[in-house]
Amino acid sequence: MIYKFKSKACGDLVMLGEHGDQLLRLLGREPAARGIIEVVAMPAALATLEAAVAAEAQAGKKDEDEPAVETAVPLRQRLWPMVEMLRQSHAAGHPVVWGV
């Protein structure tokens, strides 16, 4: 499945299914074909995503003694577009929806 997140505040955001599923799980939601992030829930969603990115960065610092071979895209890069979408949508007062 491919997620297409939409908001009247900015352009659409397309995510592969596994990354969209991970995003929704981080937000405490079960992956679903349709959904909405209300404006009032956006500050908490932003804080959750930023905490997940910080936790991943902290975990990476613990392994500094071993040479890291990065083959995967870090969580920070995968979540950045959604963080920006949430910020813009919150500022404009528009929800983020998908599957509609």
N, C-alpha and C positions, 0 to 999 in steps of 0.2 A: 504494500500500500504506500502511496505517496501522500504526504500532507501538504495542503495548500492553505497557509494561514493568511487571513485577510483582515484589513482594517481600513477604514476611511481616512485614517491619518497618514498612511504611507503605502508604499507598493506592497505587492504580495510577496510572501516568503514560502518557498517550496523546500520541503525536507524529505529525505528518504524515510521510509517507514521505520526502520530501526532507530534512527536518530530522533524522529518525532515521538516514537514510543518512549525513548529514554527521557526526552524533555518532559513529556506529560507525567511520567513516573516521578521525576524530580519534583514536580509541582504537586505531587500527592494525588494524581488522577490516574484512573485506568485508561490506557489507550483506547480511543474510540474514533469512529469514522467522522463524527460530528461533535462539535463542542463550542464553548465560548469562555473567554476570560473576561470577566466584567471589569470595568474601570476601577471599582473599589477594591478588587482583589489584586490589582497590578503591583502596588508597592510590596506586598508580601511575596508575590511571584518573583519580582526583581531581586529581593533580598535572598530568596531561596536559591535562585540561579547563581547569584554572585557568591554565595556561601559554598556552593558546589564547586565552582571554579577555584575558589581559594583553597578548598580542601584538596583538590587535585594538585594544585601548585605546591602545597605543603607536603604532600606525599612524594612528589617528585624531588623535593629538596632532601629528603631523608636518604635517597639513593645516590647522592652525589659521589660517593666513593667508587661506585661502579660506573663504567662508561655506559651511557644510555644510547640505545639504538631506537630512535623514534620512527615507527612505521605507521602509527595511527595518528589521526588528526586529534589534537588535544581538545578537551571539552570546552575550553575557552574559545577556540575558533568555531566550534560547532554551535555554541550558544550565543555568540556575539550578535548575529543578525536578529535573534528573537529578543535579546535584551534591548537592542535599539528599537525594535518594533514596539515593545512594551513601553519604553520611555516616551516615544513619540505619541503613541495611542493614549497614554495616560495624560500627557500634557494637553492633547486635543480633546480629551473626554470621549473617546470612541472605544468600544470593545474590540477584542481580537476574536475572530471566529474561524472555524475550519469546517469543511464538509458541507457548506450551505451554498 
